Every structure is written in structure tokens, then in C-alpha cells.
Amino acid sequence: MKQDAIKTTILVGLICAIVFLLYKRRRDTPVKMSDKMLKELYSIKDALIPKKYVEQYRSSDNNGLTIVGTIMEQTVDIMIAILKQGTTKEMIESLVRNPVDATTIAEAIEVVGTQIVGEISKNKVFEKKDVTTTGINKDGTVVSSETRTIFRPNQQSMMTIAEKGVRVGALKVLDDTSKYDKYYEATKNILLDVERKTNPDATDERFPTNDVFKTQIMPQLREMISSGRIGRSPSPPSSKPMQSAPPTAGPG
């Protein structure tokens, strides 16, 4: 059961990534989703390397950005190469067939993403500090101390981003009960298509009804995220008075 949940989560993540790339910039109905995605990926590459005659990303004033930009560029190139393969295009065409479903999931992703970006803009992901180290030779003599600047992830910021970004963003999606019917249709259609294309024994009966989805699954998911401890401070102690243990019988 746990493995099935993990597989479903991975599949949902892959579909969400595909949908997000496809519908982030425009909401018009494409003729072919795979062709639309290729166009979007090429536009991302153009944004990374705006000069058409330049084949590789290089930063003129930031050596570190040269590496980061190259990683981004090569990632897009790899995605384009995969998407150009015939079987990949066929799979994408057959998985997310309804533009309304794609837009529904994309909008939910955007809600969470906007919340995360907002928190990142207010919390520094990396912190900088000066440290002084003193070395000792094998014979016990002390080497002169050295002060240097180090950079490392800001743990408090990461906790805040997880708490107020990921968790709050997800709760915003789950709290909008007016869209539960749309979420049901989108997840049902997409997940069943994924199931049909990956599992030879797939049957539509495996997906819950709309009523179960709205009254059980979504509330349980909300409760799980709301009470989750990822990125959260420890819960305050309960205000209920502690009950005394029953008296033990004395000797005799």
C-alpha cells in the first residue's frame, strides 16, 4: 500500500511538471501538447541565451553564474532531446488530453509556487559568516589563525520557507472547496490515463467516487499537511491539565 502511494506521488509529480511547463505562459489550446512543450522549452533556452549566435552560456562578470547557467542550459537541452523522441511525444499526447484538466492542475501549482517565491523573497536561503580557525602541527605547535568567509544554507530560512511557503501554499489549494469538483475531474482523468498507459491490469474502478474524494480524501490530505511537522516549530504544550495517576495501594 505504501509503495502504491509512493508510485502515485511520483507519477503526479511528473504530470504536474509536464503540465506546468506546458501552460505556464499561455492558456490557449494547443494543437499538439508535445509540439507546444517543445516551443516553450526552446523559448526558455532563448531566454537563457538571448543571442542566437552564441552556442553556450557564459557570464562575463560572474564565474559561478557561468556554471549555474550552463547547468540550466544543459537541463533544457536534455529535456528537449527527450521530448523529441517519438515514444515520449506519444505518451504526452495520451496522458493529459483535456486542456481544462491541465489548466486546473497548473493553477494549483501556481498558487503553491507563488507562495513559495513570496517567502523566498523575504528569507535568505544562504547565510554568510566569518570563521576563524587555528591549525596545529604534528609536533603540537600552533599555526597562525586564519579568518575566512563561509556560506551555508540558512536553516531558519529553510524552515520558514517550508512552513509558510510549501505548507501554506498547499493549504490554500486544499481550502478552496469551490474547486473540488474541478480537482476531482482533473486528477481522475490524468491519473487514470497514467494508469492505463503504465499498468496492463488497469481498471477505472480503482479511482474513488467524487463524494469520497471531496468528503474523505481531500479533508484527510488537508489534515495531514496541516498537522505535518515539516518545517514547523514544535507544537505548544497542551492546555489541558495533566491527570494524576491513580493512587497506589499502601503496604498492608
C-alpha positions as CSV (number, residue, x, y, z in Angstrom):
1,M,0.0,0.0,0.0
2,K,2.8,2.4,0.9
3,Q,4.6,1.5,-2.4
4,D,1.5,2.3,-4.3
5,A,1.2,5.7,-2.6
6,I,4.9,6.5,-3.4
7,K,4.4,5.5,-7.1
8,T,1.3,7.6,-7.3
9,T,3.1,10.6,-5.8
10,I,6.0,10.2,-8.3
11,L,3.6,10.0,-11.2
12,V,1.6,13.0,-10.0
13,G,4.8,15.0,-9.7
14,L,5.9,14.1,-13.2
15,I,2.5,15.0,-14.7
16,C,2.4,18.3,-12.7
17,A,5.9,19.2,-14.1
18,I,4.7,18.5,-17.6
19,V,1.5,20.5,-17.2
20,F,3.4,23.4,-15.6
21,L,5.8,23.7,-18.5
22,L,3.0,23.5,-21.0
23,Y,0.6,26.0,-19.5
24,K,2.8,28.4,-17.5
25,R,3.0,31.1,-20.2
26,R,-0.1,30.7,-22.4
27,R,-3.6,29.3,-21.8
28,D,-4.6,28.8,-25.4
29,T,-5.5,25.2,-26.6
30,P,-2.5,23.7,-28.4
31,V,-2.9,21.6,-31.5
32,K,-0.4,19.1,-30.0
33,M,0.8,19.2,-26.5
34,S,4.3,17.8,-27.3
35,D,4.8,20.5,-30.0
36,K,3.7,23.2,-27.6
37,M,6.0,22.0,-25.0
38,L,9.0,21.9,-27.4
39,K,8.2,25.5,-28.3
40,E,8.1,26.5,-24.7
41,L,11.4,24.8,-23.9
42,Y,13.1,26.5,-26.8
43,S,11.8,29.8,-25.6
44,I,13.3,29.0,-22.2
45,K,16.6,28.3,-23.9
46,D,16.3,31.6,-25.8
47,A,15.8,33.4,-22.5
48,L,18.9,31.8,-21.1
49,I,21.0,32.6,-24.2
50,P,19.3,35.6,-25.8
51,K,22.0,36.0,-28.6
52,K,21.2,33.5,-31.3
53,Y,24.7,33.2,-32.5
54,V,26.0,32.1,-29.0
55,E,26.0,28.4,-28.5
56,Q,27.0,28.2,-24.8
57,Y,26.1,30.2,-21.7
58,R,28.9,32.3,-20.3
59,S,28.7,35.1,-17.7
60,S,31.0,38.0,-18.3
61,D,31.2,39.1,-14.7
62,N,30.2,36.1,-12.5
63,N,32.2,32.9,-12.8
64,G,29.8,31.0,-10.5
65,L,26.9,32.0,-12.7
66,T,28.7,30.6,-15.7
67,I,28.4,27.2,-14.1
68,V,24.8,27.6,-12.9
69,G,23.7,29.0,-16.2
70,T,25.4,26.1,-18.1
71,I,23.6,23.6,-15.8
72,M,20.2,25.3,-16.6
73,E,21.0,25.3,-20.3
74,Q,22.1,21.7,-20.4
75,T,19.0,20.7,-18.5
76,V,16.8,22.3,-21.1
77,D,18.8,20.7,-23.9
78,I,18.3,17.2,-22.2
79,M,14.6,17.8,-21.8
80,I,14.3,18.9,-25.5
81,A,16.2,15.8,-26.6
82,I,13.9,13.5,-24.6
83,L,10.8,15.3,-25.8
84,K,11.8,14.9,-29.4
85,Q,11.7,11.1,-29.2
86,G,8.6,9.6,-30.7
87,T,7.5,7.5,-27.8
88,T,7.8,10.4,-25.4
89,K,5.6,12.6,-27.7
90,E,3.0,9.8,-28.0
91,M,3.0,9.4,-24.2
92,I,2.4,13.1,-23.5
93,E,-0.3,13.3,-26.1
94,S,-2.1,10.4,-24.5
95,L,-1.8,11.4,-20.8
96,V,-3.1,15.0,-20.5
97,R,-5.8,15.2,-23.2
98,N,-8.1,17.8,-21.7
99,P,-6.9,21.4,-21.6
100,V,-9.3,22.2,-18.8
101,D,-7.7,19.5,-16.6
102,A,-4.2,20.7,-17.4
103,T,-5.2,24.3,-16.5
104,T,-6.8,23.2,-13.2
105,I,-3.6,21.5,-12.1
106,A,-1.4,24.2,-13.4
107,E,-3.4,26.9,-11.5
108,A,-3.0,24.8,-8.3
109,I,0.8,24.6,-8.9
110,E,0.9,28.3,-9.4
111,V,-0.8,29.0,-6.1
112,V,1.8,27.0,-4.3
113,G,4.7,28.3,-6.3
114,T,3.7,31.9,-5.8
115,Q,3.5,31.4,-2.1
116,I,7.0,29.8,-2.1
117,V,8.5,32.5,-4.2
118,G,7.0,35.1,-1.8
119,E,8.6,33.5,1.2
120,I,12.0,33.1,-0.6
121,S,12.0,36.8,-1.4
122,K,11.7,37.5,2.3
123,N,14.1,34.9,3.6
124,K,17.7,34.5,2.6
125,V,18.4,30.9,1.6
126,F,22.1,31.2,2.3
127,E,23.8,32.9,5.2
128,K,27.3,34.3,5.3
129,K,29.6,34.4,8.3
130,D,33.3,34.8,9.2
131,V,35.0,32.0,11.0
132,T,38.5,31.8,12.5
133,T,40.4,28.6,12.5
134,T,43.7,27.6,14.2
135,G,45.8,24.8,13.0
136,I,48.1,22.5,15.0
137,N,51.1,20.8,13.6
138,K,52.0,17.2,14.4
139,D,54.6,18.4,16.9
140,G,52.0,20.4,18.7
141,T,53.0,23.9,17.6
142,V,50.1,26.2,16.8
143,V,49.8,27.6,13.3
144,S,48.7,31.2,13.0
145,S,45.0,31.5,12.9
146,E,43.1,32.3,9.7
147,T,39.8,34.1,9.2
148,R,37.7,33.3,6.2
149,T,34.2,33.8,5.0
150,I,31.9,30.8,4.6
151,F,28.5,30.4,3.1
152,R,25.9,27.8,4.1
153,P,22.2,27.1,3.9
154,N,20.2,29.3,6.4
155,Q,18.4,26.6,8.3
156,Q,15.9,29.0,9.9
157,S,15.0,30.4,6.5
158,M,14.6,27.0,5.0
159,M,12.2,26.1,7.9
160,T,10.2,29.3,7.3
161,I,10.0,28.7,3.6
162,A,8.8,25.1,4.2
163,E,6.3,26.3,6.7
164,K,4.9,29.5,5.2
165,G,5.7,28.6,1.6
166,V,5.1,24.9,0.8
167,R,2.6,24.2,3.7
168,V,0.6,27.4,3.5
169,G,0.5,27.3,-0.3
170,A,-0.7,23.7,-0.3
171,L,-3.4,24.6,2.3
172,K,-4.6,27.5,0.1
173,V,-5.3,25.0,-2.6
174,L,-7.0,22.5,-0.3
175,D,-9.0,25.1,1.5
176,D,-10.7,26.3,-1.8
177,T,-13.5,23.7,-1.6
178,S,-15.3,25.5,-4.6
179,K,-12.7,23.9,-6.9
180,Y,-13.0,20.3,-5.5
181,D,-15.2,19.2,-8.4
182,K,-12.6,20.5,-10.9
183,Y,-9.7,18.9,-8.9
184,Y,-11.6,15.6,-8.9
185,E,-12.1,15.6,-12.7
186,A,-8.6,16.6,-13.4
187,T,-6.9,14.2,-11.1
188,K,-9.2,11.4,-12.1
189,N,-8.7,11.9,-15.8
190,I,-4.9,12.3,-15.6
191,L,-4.2,9.5,-13.1
192,L,-6.5,7.1,-14.9
193,D,-4.7,7.9,-18.2
194,V,-1.4,7.3,-16.5
195,E,-2.7,4.1,-15.0
196,R,-4.0,2.9,-18.4
197,K,-0.7,3.7,-20.1
198,T,1.6,2.1,-17.5
199,N,-0.4,-0.8,-15.9
200,P,-1.8,-3.5,-18.2
201,D,-4.3,-4.5,-15.5
202,A,-5.7,-1.0,-15.0
203,T,-9.5,-0.6,-14.3
204,D,-11.4,2.6,-13.8
205,E,-13.0,1.1,-10.7
206,R,-9.8,1.8,-8.8
207,F,-10.5,5.5,-8.6
208,P,-12.7,6.7,-5.8
209,T,-16.1,8.4,-6.4
210,N,-16.5,12.2,-6.4
211,D,-18.2,12.1,-3.0
212,V,-15.3,10.0,-1.4
213,F,-12.8,12.4,-3.0
214,K,-14.4,15.5,-1.5
215,T,-15.6,14.2,1.9
216,Q,-12.7,11.9,2.7
217,I,-9.6,12.2,0.6
218,M,-9.3,16.0,0.4
219,P,-10.0,16.5,4.2
220,Q,-7.6,13.8,5.1
221,L,-4.9,15.3,2.8
222,R,-5.5,18.7,4.4
223,E,-5.3,17.3,7.9
224,M,-2.0,15.5,7.0
225,I,-0.4,18.7,5.6
226,S,-1.9,20.9,8.4
227,S,-0.6,18.7,11.2
228,G,2.7,17.8,9.4
229,R,5.9,18.7,11.2
230,I,8.0,19.5,8.1
231,G,9.4,23.0,8.6
232,R,7.2,23.6,11.7
233,S,8.2,24.6,15.2
234,P,7.3,22.1,17.9
235,S,3.7,22.3,19.0
236,P,3.0,24.2,22.2
237,P,2.2,22.0,25.2
238,S,-1.5,21.1,25.7
239,S,-3.5,23.4,27.9
240,K,-5.4,20.5,29.4
241,P,-4.3,19.8,33.0
242,M,-2.4,16.6,33.4
243,Q,-4.4,13.8,35.0
244,S,-2.9,12.4,38.2
245,A,-2.0,8.8,38.3
246,P,-4.3,6.7,40.4
247,P,-3.1,6.3,43.9
248,T,-1.3,3.1,44.6
249,A,-2.3,0.9,47.4
250,G,-0.2,1.3,50.5
251,P,1.5,-1.6,52.3
252,G,-0.6,-3.7,54.4
